[in-house]
Each structure stands twice: as C-alpha cells, then as structure tokens.
Amino acid sequence: MLSVKGLYEHGTVKLDEKVPITMDTPVIVTFLEDVEEEEIKTINLDDFSFNRAREILKDYKGSLSDAVIEERRSFQ
C-alpha cells in the first residue's frame, strides 16, 4: 500500500507528489480533518403550501421535473 498526502479541492483530489503507478488502481481516500457536512434542506410537510409553491414558480420557464432530475443526478 502507498500513502500520499494531497488536497481535496472543488471535487478533485490533488496529490502532493507524483505517484509511480501507470494503470487504473482502486484507492481509498480518507479525510484527515473534520469536515462539516452540507446542510440538507428539508421541508416540513406541515409548513408546505401548494399555493405558495405555485406563487414561487409562476415565472419559471423550464420543466420543473427536468430540473429536479438534473439536480439529483448532480449529487450522485
């Protein structure tokens, strides 16, 4: 096993040194410092209003379902 320090930045791991491996190799990435988890936005169904949602989306010109699907794909 080989250990190399690096930096995770904007979705990419940048290694501090060149690794002498030329083929695809499985790796394990361990984050050394505590990482704050992103706040996951949730909705309380008791506070949800279809009328308010329609008001917010009245000027939206795209397909809401396509936007939701694309957003969910970006989190995979």
C-alpha positions as CSV (number, residue, x, y, z in Angstrom):
1,M,0.0,0.0,0.0
2,L,1.1,3.5,-0.8
3,S,0.1,6.6,1.2
4,V,0.3,10.1,-0.4
5,K,-0.9,13.4,1.1
6,G,-2.9,15.7,-1.0
7,L,-5.8,18.2,-1.1
8,Y,-9.4,17.8,-2.0
9,E,-10.5,20.9,-3.9
10,H,-13.7,21.5,-5.9
11,G,-14.4,17.8,-6.3
12,T,-10.9,16.8,-7.3
13,V,-8.1,15.2,-5.2
14,K,-4.7,16.8,-5.9
15,L,-1.8,14.8,-4.8
16,D,1.3,16.5,-3.2
17,E,3.7,14.2,-5.2
18,K,3.8,12.1,-8.3
19,V,2.7,8.6,-7.9
20,P,4.6,5.8,-9.7
21,I,1.5,4.0,-10.8
22,T,0.6,3.9,-14.5
23,M,-2.5,1.8,-14.6
24,D,-6.0,2.3,-13.2
25,T,-5.8,1.3,-9.5
26,P,-8.5,1.3,-6.8
27,V,-7.9,3.8,-4.0
28,I,-9.3,4.8,-0.6
29,V,-9.5,8.5,0.2
30,T,-9.6,9.4,3.9
31,F,-10.3,13.0,5.0
32,L,-7.9,13.8,7.8
33,E,-9.7,16.8,9.3
34,D,-13.3,17.1,10.5
35,V,-15.4,18.1,7.5
36,E,-18.7,20.0,8.1
37,E,-21.5,18.2,6.4
38,E,-23.5,20.3,4.0
39,E,-26.8,21.3,5.4
40,I,-29.5,19.2,3.7
41,K,-32.6,21.3,3.0
42,T,-35.7,19.6,4.1
43,I,-39.3,20.7,4.1
44,N,-41.7,20.3,6.9
45,L,-44.9,19.0,5.3
46,D,-47.0,20.9,7.9
47,D,-45.5,24.1,6.6
48,F,-45.9,23.2,2.9
49,S,-48.4,25.2,0.8
50,F,-49.2,24.2,-2.8
51,N,-50.4,27.8,-3.3
52,R,-47.1,29.2,-2.1
53,A,-45.2,26.8,-4.3
54,R,-47.3,27.9,-7.3
55,E,-46.6,31.5,-6.5
56,I,-42.8,31.0,-6.3
57,L,-42.8,29.0,-9.6
58,K,-45.2,31.2,-11.6
59,D,-42.3,32.8,-13.7
60,Y,-40.3,29.6,-14.0
61,K,-39.9,28.9,-17.8
62,G,-38.5,25.3,-17.7
63,S,-39.6,21.9,-16.8
64,L,-39.6,21.6,-13.0
65,S,-39.4,17.8,-13.2
66,D,-36.4,18.0,-15.5
67,A,-34.7,20.5,-13.1
68,V,-35.3,18.1,-10.1
69,I,-33.9,15.1,-12.1
70,E,-30.8,17.1,-13.1
71,E,-30.2,18.3,-9.5
72,R,-30.5,14.8,-8.2
73,R,-28.1,13.5,-10.8
74,S,-25.5,16.1,-9.8
75,F,-25.4,14.7,-6.3
76,Q,-24.5,11.1,-7.4
